[in-house]
Amino acid sequence: MSRTVVVSGGGTGIGLATARTFARDGDQVVLIGRRADVLDKAVAEVPGAVACPADLTDPQQVRRAAEFACDRFGAIDVIVNNAGGTGALEPALHSDEPLAEAAHDWALNFRLNVLTAVLLTEALRDHVASPGGRVLFLSSIAALRGSGSRAYASAKAGLHPYAFALARDLGPRGITVNLVAPGYIEETDIYAEPMPEERRRELIAETLTGRAGHPGDVAETLHWLASPAAAHITAQVIQVNGGAERGR
């Protein structure tokens, strides 16, 4: 039976790979993101997908996106909260005041990674299929061990208690809530500039599998968590990092 799957940040990288993976099974995918041109291109690549441009940090636009999905498809079977980033693609604040720069960076990362996920989930939570619904969040290896961007790592870690509390709230309805924490994933636009080759080799060397991750690795994990095979898994953080969190 076809399901309705909402994917935020679905125009590129992990989000697009996730959309393709669900569409492969005949699921109806709703792609949400800020860039209409990027979403239009993605829709052309994902059979049956529809796009809903929206800035998920804006409550009014979130409400509009939720109404679009629910009015068109009814119950939502799967929410994939993928939108986020380090802020590297956003306009930078150049200031002589270090505290002003810190405030900008931390607030930006919270908005991109936490507020987007919370607002979309809260807008849709009463419309998630019951039983059998799935709510999924994209965390990061950075949330588990820190990273060079403390603001990004902390923002991703901030998703965890929200997801765990949501799992308790929605569990009686037969809905599971989980997080996936990728490590270094190539073929995404999370980085403002190409990864320096030396740093790339360092990140790959941290894995136990000897390779970089790919968007499909994460997409397949999300797809499995949304399947009946994972019906008794909830309030968990599933790592997809080739063992890098353990280190060499």
Contacts in CASP RR format, 6 or more apart in sequence:
PFRMAT RR
TARGET T0000
AUTHOR 0000-0000-0000
METHOD contacts of the structure
MODEL  1
MSRTVVVSGGGTGIGLATARTFARDGDQVVLIGRRADVLDKAVAEVPGAV
ACPADLTDPQQVRRAAEFACDRFGAIDVIVNNAGGTGALEPALHSDEPLA
EAAHDWALNFRLNVLTAVLLTEALRDHVASPGGRVLFLSSIAALRGSGSR
AYASAKAGLHPYAFALARDLGPRGITVNLVAPGYIEETDIYAEPMPEERR
RELIAETLTGRAGHPGDVAETLHWLASPAAAHITAQVIQVNGGAERGR
2 26 0 8 1.000
2 27 0 8 1.000
2 28 0 8 1.000
3 22 0 8 1.000
3 27 0 8 1.000
3 28 0 8 1.000
3 77 0 8 1.000
3 78 0 8 1.000
3 129 0 8 1.000
3 226 0 8 1.000
4 27 0 8 1.000
4 28 0 8 1.000
4 30 0 8 1.000
4 69 0 8 1.000
4 73 0 8 1.000
4 74 0 8 1.000
4 75 0 8 1.000
4 76 0 8 1.000
4 77 0 8 1.000
4 78 0 8 1.000
5 19 0 8 1.000
5 22 0 8 1.000
5 27 0 8 1.000
5 28 0 8 1.000
5 29 0 8 1.000
5 30 0 8 1.000
5 76 0 8 1.000
5 77 0 8 1.000
5 78 0 8 1.000
5 79 0 8 1.000
5 80 0 8 1.000
5 226 0 8 1.000
6 29 0 8 1.000
6 30 0 8 1.000
6 32 0 8 1.000
6 69 0 8 1.000
6 76 0 8 1.000
6 78 0 8 1.000
6 79 0 8 1.000
6 80 0 8 1.000
6 120 0 8 1.000
6 124 0 8 1.000
7 15 0 8 1.000
7 18 0 8 1.000
7 19 0 8 1.000
7 22 0 8 1.000
7 29 0 8 1.000
7 30 0 8 1.000
7 31 0 8 1.000
7 32 0 8 1.000
7 80 0 8 1.000
7 82 0 8 1.000
8 32 0 8 1.000
8 33 0 8 1.000
8 56 0 8 1.000
8 80 0 8 1.000
8 81 0 8 1.000
8 82 0 8 1.000
8 83 0 8 1.000
8 116 0 8 1.000
8 117 0 8 1.000
8 120 0 8 1.000
9 15 0 8 1.000
9 31 0 8 1.000
9 32 0 8 1.000
9 33 0 8 1.000
9 82 0 8 1.000
9 83 0 8 1.000
9 84 0 8 1.000
10 16 0 8 1.000
10 18 0 8 1.000
10 19 0 8 1.000
10 31 0 8 1.000
10 32 0 8 1.000
10 33 0 8 1.000
10 39 0 8 1.000
10 42 0 8 1.000
10 82 0 8 1.000
10 83 0 8 1.000
11 19 0 8 1.000
11 31 0 8 1.000
11 33 0 8 1.000
11 35 0 8 1.000
11 38 0 8 1.000
11 39 0 8 1.000
11 41 0 8 1.000
11 42 0 8 1.000
12 38 0 8 1.000
12 42 0 8 1.000
12 188 0 8 1.000
12 189 0 8 1.000
13 187 0 8 1.000
13 188 0 8 1.000
13 189 0 8 1.000
13 215 0 8 1.000
14 82 0 8 1.000
14 138 0 8 1.000
14 182 0 8 1.000
14 185 0 8 1.000
14 188 0 8 1.000
14 215 0 8 1.000
14 216 0 8 1.000
14 218 0 8 1.000
14 219 0 8 1.000
15 80 0 8 1.000
15 82 0 8 1.000
15 215 0 8 1.000
15 219 0 8 1.000
16 42 0 8 1.000
16 45 0 8 1.000
16 46 0 8 1.000
16 215 0 8 1.000
17 214 0 8 1.000
17 215 0 8 1.000
17 216 0 8 1.000
17 218 0 8 1.000
17 219 0 8 1.000
18 80 0 8 1.000
18 82 0 8 1.000
18 215 0 8 1.000
18 218 0 8 1.000
18 219 0 8 1.000
18 222 0 8 1.000
18 223 0 8 1.000
19 29 0 8 1.000
19 31 0 8 1.000
19 42 0 8 1.000
19 46 0 8 1.000
19 49 0 8 1.000
20 45 0 8 1.000
20 46 0 8 1.000
20 219 0 8 1.000
21 216 0 8 1.000
21 219 0 8 1.000
21 220 0 8 1.000
21 222 0 8 1.000
21 223 0 8 1.000
22 29 0 8 1.000
22 78 0 8 1.000
22 223 0 8 1.000
22 226 0 8 1.000
23 29 0 8 1.000
23 46 0 8 1.000
23 47 0 8 1.000
23 48 0 8 1.000
23 49 0 8 1.000
25 223 0 8 1.000
26 47 0 8 1.000
27 77 0 8 1.000
27 78 0 8 1.000
28 48 0 8 1.000
28 49 0 8 1.000
28 50 0 8 1.000
28 73 0 8 1.000
29 46 0 8 1.000
29 48 0 8 1.000
29 49 0 8 1.000
29 50 0 8 1.000
30 49 0 8 1.000
30 50 0 8 1.000
30 51 0 8 1.000
30 52 0 8 1.000
30 68 0 8 1.000
30 69 0 8 1.000
30 72 0 8 1.000
30 73 0 8 1.000
31 39 0 8 1.000
31 42 0 8 1.000
31 43 0 8 1.000
31 46 0 8 1.000
31 49 0 8 1.000
31 50 0 8 1.000
31 51 0 8 1.000
31 52 0 8 1.000
32 39 0 8 1.000
32 51 0 8 1.000
32 52 0 8 1.000
32 53 0 8 1.000
32 54 0 8 1.000
32 56 0 8 1.000
32 65 0 8 1.000
32 83 0 8 1.000
32 120 0 8 1.000
33 39 0 8 1.000
33 51 0 8 1.000
33 52 0 8 1.000
33 53 0 8 1.000
33 54 0 8 1.000
33 55 0 8 1.000
33 56 0 8 1.000
33 83 0 8 1.000
34 53 0 8 1.000
34 54 0 8 1.000
34 55 0 8 1.000
34 56 0 8 1.000
35 53 0 8 1.000
36 51 0 8 1.000
36 53 0 8 1.000
39 51 0 8 1.000
39 52 0 8 1.000
39 53 0 8 1.000
40 51 0 8 1.000
42 49 0 8 1.000
42 51 0 8 1.000
43 49 0 8 1.000
43 50 0 8 1.000
43 51 0 8 1.000
50 72 0 8 1.000
52 65 0 8 1.000
52 68 0 8 1.000
52 69 0 8 1.000
54 61 0 8 1.000
54 62 0 8 1.000
54 64 0 8 1.000
54 65 0 8 1.000
55 61 0 8 1.000
56 62 0 8 1.000
56 65 0 8 1.000
56 83 0 8 1.000
56 115 0 8 1.000
56 116 0 8 1.000
56 117 0 8 1.000
56 119 0 8 1.000
56 120 0 8 1.000
57 111 0 8 1.000
57 112 0 8 1.000
57 115 0 8 1.000
57 116 0 8 1.000
57 119 0 8 1.000
59 119 0 8 1.000
62 119 0 8 1.000
62 120 0 8 1.000
62 123 0 8 1.000
63 123 0 8 1.000
65 120 0 8 1.000
65 123 0 8 1.000
66 120 0 8 1.000
66 123 0 8 1.000
66 124 0 8 1.000
66 127 0 8 1.000
69 76 0 8 1.000
69 124 0 8 1.000
69 127 0 8 1.000
70 76 0 8 1.000
70 124 0 8 1.000
70 127 0 8 1.000
74 127 0 8 1.000
75 127 0 8 1.000
75 128 0 8 1.000
75 129 0 8 1.000
76 124 0 8 1.000
76 127 0 8 1.000
76 128 0 8 1.000
76 129 0 8 1.000
76 133 0 8 1.000
77 128 0 8 1.000
77 129 0 8 1.000
77 132 0 8 1.000
77 133 0 8 1.000
77 134 0 8 1.000
77 226 0 8 1.000
78 133 0 8 1.000
78 134 0 8 1.000
78 135 0 8 1.000
78 136 0 8 1.000
78 226 0 8 1.000
79 120 0 8 1.000
79 121 0 8 1.000
79 124 0 8 1.000
79 128 0 8 1.000
79 134 0 8 1.000
79 135 0 8 1.000
79 136 0 8 1.000
80 136 0 8 1.000
80 138 0 8 1.000
80 222 0 8 1.000
81 116 0 8 1.000
81 117 0 8 1.000
81 120 0 8 1.000
81 121 0 8 1.000
81 135 0 8 1.000
81 136 0 8 1.000
81 137 0 8 1.000
81 138 0 8 1.000
81 159 0 8 1.000
82 138 0 8 1.000
83 112 0 8 1.000
83 116 0 8 1.000
83 117 0 8 1.000
83 120 0 8 1.000
84 112 0 8 1.000
84 113 0 8 1.000
84 116 0 8 1.000
84 138 0 8 1.000
85 109 0 8 1.000
85 112 0 8 1.000
85 113 0 8 1.000
85 152 0 8 1.000
85 190 0 8 1.000
86 109 0 8 1.000
86 149 0 8 1.000
86 152 0 8 1.000
86 190 0 8 1.000
86 191 0 8 1.000
87 105 0 8 1.000
87 108 0 8 1.000
87 109 0 8 1.000
87 112 0 8 1.000
87 152 0 8 1.000
88 190 0 8 1.000
88 191 0 8 1.000
88 192 0 8 1.000
88 193 0 8 1.000
89 189 0 8 1.000
89 192 0 8 1.000
90 108 0 8 1.000
90 112 0 8 1.000
93 100 0 8 1.000
93 101 0 8 1.000
93 104 0 8 1.000
93 105 0 8 1.000
95 101 0 8 1.000
95 104 0 8 1.000
105 151 0 8 1.000
106 151 0 8 1.000
106 154 0 8 1.000
106 155 0 8 1.000
108 151 0 8 1.000
109 149 0 8 1.000
109 151 0 8 1.000
109 152 0 8 1.000
109 154 0 8 1.000
109 155 0 8 1.000
110 151 0 8 1.000
110 155 0 8 1.000
112 155 0 8 1.000
113 152 0 8 1.000
113 155 0 8 1.000
113 156 0 8 1.000
113 159 0 8 1.000
114 155 0 8 1.000
114 158 0 8 1.000
114 159 0 8 1.000
114 162 0 8 1.000
117 137 0 8 1.000
117 159 0 8 1.000
117 162 0 8 1.000
118 162 0 8 1.000
121 135 0 8 1.000
121 166 0 8 1.000
125 135 0 8 1.000
125 166 0 8 1.000
125 170 0 8 1.000
128 134 0 8 1.000
128 135 0 8 1.000
128 170 0 8 1.000
128 173 0 8 1.000
128 175 0 8 1.000
129 175 0 8 1.000
130 173 0 8 1.000
130 174 0 8 1.000
130 175 0 8 1.000
131 173 0 8 1.000
131 174 0 8 1.000
131 175 0 8 1.000
132 174 0 8 1.000
132 175 0 8 1.000
132 176 0 8 1.000
132 231 0 8 1.000
133 174 0 8 1.000
133 175 0 8 1.000
133 176 0 8 1.000
134 175 0 8 1.000
134 176 0 8 1.000
134 177 0 8 1.000
134 178 0 8 1.000
134 225 0 8 1.000
134 226 0 8 1.000
135 163 0 8 1.000
135 166 0 8 1.000
135 170 0 8 1.000
135 175 0 8 1.000
135 176 0 8 1.000
135 177 0 8 1.000
135 178 0 8 1.000
136 177 0 8 1.000
136 178 0 8 1.000
136 179 0 8 1.000
136 180 0 8 1.000
136 222 0 8 1.000
136 225 0 8 1.000
136 226 0 8 1.000
137 159 0 8 1.000
137 163 0 8 1.000
137 177 0 8 1.000
137 178 0 8 1.000
137 179 0 8 1.000
137 180 0 8 1.000
138 179 0 8 1.000
138 180 0 8 1.000
138 182 0 8 1.000
138 218 0 8 1.000
139 156 0 8 1.000
139 157 0 8 1.000
139 159 0 8 1.000
139 160 0 8 1.000
139 179 0 8 1.000
139 180 0 8 1.000
139 181 0 8 1.000
139 237 0 8 1.000
140 147 0 8 1.000
140 152 0 8 1.000
140 153 0 8 1.000
140 156 0 8 1.000
140 181 0 8 1.000
140 182 0 8 1.000
140 183 0 8 1.000
141 147 0 8 1.000
141 181 0 8 1.000
141 182 0 8 1.000
141 183 0 8 1.000
141 184 0 8 1.000
141 239 0 8 1.000
141 241 0 8 1.000
141 244 0 8 1.000
141 245 0 8 1.000
142 148 0 8 1.000
142 149 0 8 1.000
142 152 0 8 1.000
142 153 0 8 1.000
142 156 0 8 1.000
142 157 0 8 1.000
143 153 0 8 1.000
143 154 0 8 1.000
143 156 0 8 1.000
143 157 0 8 1.000
143 158 0 8 1.000
143 159 0 8 1.000
143 160 0 8 1.000
143 181 0 8 1.000
144 157 0 8 1.000
144 181 0 8 1.000
144 237 0 8 1.000
144 239 0 8 1.000
144 245 0 8 1.000
145 245 0 8 1.000
146 153 0 8 1.000
147 153 0 8 1.000
156 181 0 8 1.000
159 179 0 8 1.000
160 179 0 8 1.000
160 237 0 8 1.000
163 177 0 8 1.000
163 178 0 8 1.000
163 179 0 8 1.000
163 235 0 8 1.000
164 177 0 8 1.000
164 235 0 8 1.000
166 177 0 8 1.000
167 176 0 8 1.000
167 177 0 8 1.000
167 178 0 8 1.000
167 234 0 8 1.000
167 235 0 8 1.000
168 235 0 8 1.000
170 176 0 8 1.000
170 177 0 8 1.000
171 177 0 8 1.000
171 234 0 8 1.000
176 225 0 8 1.000
176 230 0 8 1.000
176 231 0 8 1.000
176 233 0 8 1.000
176 234 0 8 1.000
177 234 0 8 1.000
177 235 0 8 1.000
178 225 0 8 1.000
178 230 0 8 1.000
178 233 0 8 1.000
178 234 0 8 1.000
178 235 0 8 1.000
178 236 0 8 1.000
178 237 0 8 1.000
178 238 0 8 1.000
179 236 0 8 1.000
179 237 0 8 1.000
179 238 0 8 1.000
180 218 0 8 1.000
180 221 0 8 1.000
180 222 0 8 1.000
180 225 0 8 1.000
180 237 0 8 1.000
180 238 0 8 1.000
180 239 0 8 1.000
180 240 0 8 1.000
181 237 0 8 1.000
181 238 0 8 1.000
181 239 0 8 1.000
181 240 0 8 1.000
181 241 0 8 1.000
181 245 0 8 1.000
182 213 0 8 1.000
182 217 0 8 1.000
182 218 0 8 1.000
182 240 0 8 1.000
182 241 0 8 1.000
183 213 0 8 1.000
183 239 0 8 1.000
183 240 0 8 1.000
183 241 0 8 1.000
183 242 0 8 1.000
183 244 0 8 1.000
183 245 0 8 1.000
184 200 0 8 1.000
184 203 0 8 1.000
184 204 0 8 1.000
184 206 0 8 1.000
184 207 0 8 1.000
184 212 0 8 1.000
184 213 0 8 1.000
184 241 0 8 1.000
184 244 0 8 1.000
185 212 0 8 1.000
185 213 0 8 1.000
185 214 0 8 1.000
185 215 0 8 1.000
185 217 0 8 1.000
185 218 0 8 1.000
186 195 0 8 1.000
186 212 0 8 1.000
186 213 0 8 1.000
186 214 0 8 1.000
187 214 0 8 1.000
187 215 0 8 1.000
188 215 0 8 1.000
195 203 0 8 1.000
200 212 0 8 1.000
203 212 0 8 1.000
203 244 0 8 1.000
204 210 0 8 1.000
204 211 0 8 1.000
204 212 0 8 1.000
205 248 0 8 1.000
206 244 0 8 1.000
206 247 0 8 1.000
206 248 0 8 1.000
207 241 0 8 1.000
207 242 0 8 1.000
207 243 0 8 1.000
207 244 0 8 1.000
208 242 0 8 1.000
208 243 0 8 1.000
208 244 0 8 1.000
208 246 0 8 1.000
208 247 0 8 1.000
208 248 0 8 1.000
209 242 0 8 1.000
209 243 0 8 1.000
210 242 0 8 1.000
211 242 0 8 1.000
213 240 0 8 1.000
213 241 0 8 1.000
213 242 0 8 1.000
217 240 0 8 1.000
218 240 0 8 1.000
221 238 0 8 1.000
221 240 0 8 1.000
224 230 0 8 1.000
225 233 0 8 1.000
225 238 0 8 1.000
239 245 0 8 1.000
END
